[in-house]
Structure formats: C-alpha cells, structure tokens
C-alpha cells in the first residue's frame, strides 16, 4: 500500500484474513496490509466480528490441544502427560498444589512476621481508643 493511503477493509476481507492468525491483530493486519491499530478500530466499529476473532482463537487452542494429545499418545512424553493431567484432570486429583500449614505466624523471606492474634489485639485497641 502506498504511504498516506487508507486501506479499504470490508467485513468479507476481514473474515477471509482470519484463518491461521490465532486472532492476533498483528497477523490480521499483515494480511489486510494495514496497521494493528486499524484492525482494532475496525473491530470497534464492527463488534459483531469479535466472535469471529474469538472463534479463531479457540480453533488454534483446539489445534494445540490436539497436538499435545498426539504427543502424549504417540511418544508417551512424560512431561506432556504430566502437564495434561495437571491442567485437565484436576477433578481426579492431578494438580500442582502447594500445601501450606500455618501455626499462627507467617514469615515472609525472614523480613516480616505476621501473627494474626497480635493483629486482632491491635485493631481492638485502636477501636477502644
């Protein structure tokens, strides 16, 4: 496009530019020969196209999940299996949780100590004053 000329974007051109962009404005803009800001402004004028962009994002997520599943099944990749189970099988107990036990005081990197009982006493004293 010549400098100083405005791109003519139609809804149809926009929809045709979407596939395999993951809904990323920069990639859509490259296909439409315009700036990322122009894409953003176009979507503000045509909010009904946001669902098309979202559908493209979801499609790419589905492809990524499919590739992950393929890696799990074909290669039996332990890291991929662990990742999948920790994100998709939480209801079955597969998650990455950090269990913390609290005795009443919390220390943060040795700099701050917080005792909830002391805090409550100070708050009561402030209210009574």
Rosetta blueprint (number, residue, H / E / L):
1 X L
2 X L
3 X L
4 X L
5 X L
6 X L
7 X L
8 X L
9 X L
10 X L
11 X H
12 X H
13 X H
14 X H
15 X H
16 X H
17 X H
18 X H
19 X L
20 X L
21 X L
22 X L
23 X L
24 X L
25 X H
26 X H
27 X H
28 X H
29 X H
30 X H
31 X H
32 X H
33 X L
34 X L
35 X L
36 X H
37 X H
38 X H
39 X H
40 X H
41 X H
42 X H
43 X H
44 X H
45 X H
46 X L
47 X H
48 X H
49 X H
50 X H
51 X H
52 X H
53 X H
54 X H
55 X H
56 X H
57 X H
58 X H
59 X H
60 X H
61 X H
62 X H
63 X H
64 X H
65 X H
66 X H
67 X H
68 X H
69 X H
70 X H
71 X H
72 X H
73 X H
74 X H
75 X H
76 X L
77 X L
78 X H
79 X H
80 X H
81 X H
82 X H
83 X H
84 X H
85 X H
86 X H
87 X H
88 X H
89 X L
90 X H
91 X H
92 X H
93 X L
94 X L
95 X L
96 X L
97 X L
98 X L
99 X L
100 X L
101 X L
102 X L
103 X L
104 X L
105 X E
106 X E
107 X E
108 X E
109 X L
110 X L
111 X L
112 X E
113 X E
114 X E
115 X E
116 X H
117 X H
118 X H
119 X H
120 X H
121 X H
122 X H
123 X H
124 X H
125 X H
126 X H
127 X H
128 X H
129 X L
